[in-house]
Amino acid sequence: MKFVDIVNSRFSYRGYLNKEVEQEKIDYILECARLAPSAKNLQPWKIYIVKSEKIRKKVCEAYAREWLKEAPVIAVFVGKKGENWVRSDGKDYLMCDITIICDYFMLAATEVRLGTCYIAAFDRERLKEALSLPENEEPFLMTPLGYPKPESRRERSRKPLSDIYEEL
Ligand SMILES: Cc1cc2nc3c(=O)[nH]c(=O)nc-3n(C[C@H](O)[C@H](O)[C@H](O)COP(=O)(O)O)c2cc1C
């Protein structure tokens, strides 16, 4: 697939089929994510791949949506506080690093025809508890990973290029 085709076929899927995800696909996606860049190459991250029904149930309590329960796998992207680059004016880039690795993960998932959906609106405390995260690990994003129900995607809606682009 050309890059533009991968980008064009990624949607936020809010519905998943009852079908297991092959471990080879998960390994491929993780390898792509591992190659993501980070500020000063500090790689201040960890990805939790939640497959166990018991922990998935707890994770779903942190974001109570029926469609999340359908996903056979949930990936949680965690930043390791204190291990990331901070600009000289104090700007913290941990969220930026985590967004990038999450994006690599999702685009790789798209290439192998799996569906994802960024989730940030979870209950942070519940999620930390569900994964028994240590104090220095901050969850920024999570996503279901699975074979999507095609009808669960919404129409693409984007601003025109003229609204978001300026040549100087
Ligand atoms: C940083 C970020 C956080 C998001 N959080 C949520 C969320 O908590 N729940 C949800 O259903 N969608 C969430 N989304 C998905 C957006 O609503 C979605 O990407 C946007 O509507 C564009 O649709 P598309 O992903 O299908 O292109 C999030 C997206 C981003 C980039």
Ligand as a Chemical Component Dictionary entry (heavy atoms), coordinates in Angstrom:
data_LIG
# 
_chem_comp.id                   LIG 
_chem_comp.type                 NON-POLYMER 
_chem_comp.pdbx_formal_charge   0 
_chem_comp.three_letter_code    LIG 
# 
loop_
_chem_comp_atom.comp_id 
_chem_comp_atom.atom_id 
_chem_comp_atom.alt_atom_id 
_chem_comp_atom.type_symbol 
_chem_comp_atom.charge 
_chem_comp_atom.model_Cartn_x 
_chem_comp_atom.model_Cartn_y 
_chem_comp_atom.model_Cartn_z 
_chem_comp_atom.pdbx_ordinal 
LIG C1  C1  C 0 -5.660  12.926 20.583 1  
LIG C2  C2  C 0 -6.959  12.279 20.206 2  
LIG C3  C3  C 0 -7.843  11.863 21.184 3  
LIG C4  C4  C 0 -9.046  11.229 20.853 4  
LIG N1  N1  N 0 -9.859  10.753 21.841 5  
LIG C5  C5  C 0 -10.983 10.087 21.518 6  
LIG C6  C6  C 0 -11.808 9.507  22.520 7  
LIG O1  O1  O 0 -11.529 9.605  23.708 8  
LIG N2  N2  N 0 -12.913 8.826  22.132 9  
LIG C7  C7  C 0 -13.245 8.665  20.809 10 
LIG O2  O2  O 0 -14.266 8.018  20.522 11 
LIG N3  N3  N 0 -12.479 9.210  19.829 12 
LIG C8  C8  C 0 -11.364 9.907  20.145 13 
LIG N4  N4  N 0 -10.556 10.420 19.148 14 
LIG C9  C9  C 0 -10.893 10.175 17.730 15 
LIG C10 C10 C 0 -11.323 11.444 16.987 16 
LIG O3  O3  O 0 -12.631 11.789 17.346 17 
LIG C11 C11 C 0 -11.185 11.153 15.476 18 
LIG O4  O4  O 0 -9.841  10.900 15.170 19 
LIG C12 C12 C 0 -11.666 12.316 14.627 20 
LIG O5  O5  O 0 -13.065 12.507 14.792 21 
LIG C13 C13 C 0 -11.392 12.092 13.127 22 
LIG O6  O6  O 0 -11.981 10.891 12.685 23 
LIG P1  P1  P 0 -11.104 9.724  12.026 24 
LIG O7  O7  O 0 -10.105 9.271  13.076 25 
LIG O8  O8  O 0 -12.088 8.635  11.698 26 
LIG O9  O9  O 0 -10.420 10.269 10.833 27 
LIG C14 C14 C 0 -9.375  11.056 19.482 28 
LIG C15 C15 C 0 -8.469  11.479 18.496 29 
LIG C16 C16 C 0 -7.274  12.057 18.844 30 
LIG C17 C17 C 0 -6.311  12.453 17.747 31 
# 
loop_
_chem_comp_bond.comp_id 
_chem_comp_bond.atom_id_1 
_chem_comp_bond.atom_id_2 
_chem_comp_bond.value_order 
_chem_comp_bond.pdbx_ordinal 
LIG C1  C2  SING 1  
LIG C2  C3  SING 2  
LIG C2  C16 DOUB 3  
LIG C3  C4  DOUB 4  
LIG C4  N1  SING 5  
LIG C4  C14 SING 6  
LIG N1  C5  DOUB 7  
LIG C5  C6  SING 8  
LIG C5  C8  SING 9  
LIG C6  O1  DOUB 10 
LIG C6  N2  SING 11 
LIG N2  C7  SING 12 
LIG C7  O2  DOUB 13 
LIG C7  N3  SING 14 
LIG N3  C8  DOUB 15 
LIG C8  N4  SING 16 
LIG N4  C9  SING 17 
LIG N4  C14 SING 18 
LIG C9  C10 SING 19 
LIG C10 O3  SING 20 
LIG C10 C11 SING 21 
LIG C11 O4  SING 22 
LIG C11 C12 SING 23 
LIG C12 O5  SING 24 
LIG C12 C13 SING 25 
LIG C13 O6  SING 26 
LIG O6  P1  SING 27 
LIG P1  O7  DOUB 28 
LIG P1  O8  SING 29 
LIG P1  O9  SING 30 
LIG C14 C15 DOUB 31 
LIG C15 C16 SING 32 
LIG C16 C17 SING 33 
# 
